[in-house]
Amino acid sequence: MEILLSTAYMAPIQSYARIFRTPVAWEERCESFLKQTYRNRCIILSANGPLTLSIPVVHSGSNVPISEIRISEQGNWQRHHWYSIVSAYDKSPYFEYYADEFIPFFEKKWELLADFNAAIRDTVLRLLGIEAKIKNTTEYAKDFQGEDCRDLISPKRPLADDSRFVPQPYWQVFRHKFGFVPGLSIIDLLFNMGPESRLILRDSLRIQ
């Protein structure tokens, strides 16, 4: 079954579990930008608990398609995000193995949010050996013939709303402080579990 997802910054495991299970995943490139969503934010696990990292964007009006949303250069956000990621994961088993793959995303200046998100996504898919084909919509998908996850996968909605997603516990750096924390960015899984991330993704989704 094909799926439809919104663009997302280092998307949650919930998204990648679906991409792992489908031959074709569509990314909505024609919707309007929505605040407080995974489109420009992700959640990692820091020493102080779940930490939200948000990319500042240039607001150009409510009808601007997500494909045209520009990244703001305010606040030196790239340096801040990378520092937060290093602080959270430098003790994880696979951080040193994968870090060089991610550093360029926090050094090079990017203009468009969707392009930045897609570049990271493609890197993650390559590292995980996931061969799903990703297609971009060319008009807003009103009646998608497949599984529409644009509103389902959101930091505003509890994981329990997603009847297909079954979070699988895995080793996390700060498990001794917080226990297992579900619903995090794919980088939490990748840095902690490395190649075994595929097994977690495989077991995290009920088959319809």
Residue, then its C-alpha position, 0 to 999 in steps of 0.5 A: m500500500e502506498i502512503l502519503l506523508s508530509t515533509a519532516y525534519m529528521a522524521p519520527i520512527q513512526s514515519y520510517a516504519r511505514i516507509f520501510r513497509t511500502p514500495v512507494a511513499w509520496e511526500e506532500r509538497c503542495e500543502s500549506f505550512l503548519k506550525q508546531t508539526y514535524r515539518n520543521r521540528c524533531i524530538i530527540l532524547s537528551a540528558n534532561g529528557p525529550l528535547t524539541l529542535s525547531i528550524p526557524v522559517v521565513h513566514s510568507g503568508s498562509n497560502v505558501p506551499i511547503s515546497e517554497i518555505r524558506i529556512s531563516e538564518q536567525g539564531n544560528w540554529q544549525r550550530h545549536h541543533w548539532y551541539s544538542i545532537v552531539s550532547a545527546y548521542d555522543k555516548s551512543p553505540y553508533f554515533e561515531y559511525y554515522a556522525d560524519e554523514f550528518i555533520p554537512f547538514f549543519e554546516k552548509k546553508w540551506e534555502l528551502l525547508a522541504d529540500f533540506n528535509a528530503a536530503i536528510r531523509d535520503t541519507v537515512l534511507r541509504l544508511l538503513g538500506i531502505e529502497a522505497k521510492i519517494k515521489n513528490t506530489t505536484e498538486y494537493a492530494k485531496d483524495f489520496q488512494g492509499e494511507d494518508c498520514r499527513d495529519l496522523i503523524s504529528p507531535k500534537r497527537p498521541l501515538a495511541d491515535d495511530s492504530r498501526f504503529v506499535p512502538q518497539p522498545y530499544w536501547q537508549v542512552f538515558r534509559h536508566k533515567f527515563g525508561f524507554v521513551p517512544g515517539l522520537s526522531i529516527i536519529d535516536l534509533l539510528f545512533n542507538m541501534g545502528p543496522e539493527s534499526r531495520l528490525i525495530l522498524r519492521d516490527s513497529l507496524r501492524i500489517q493491514 
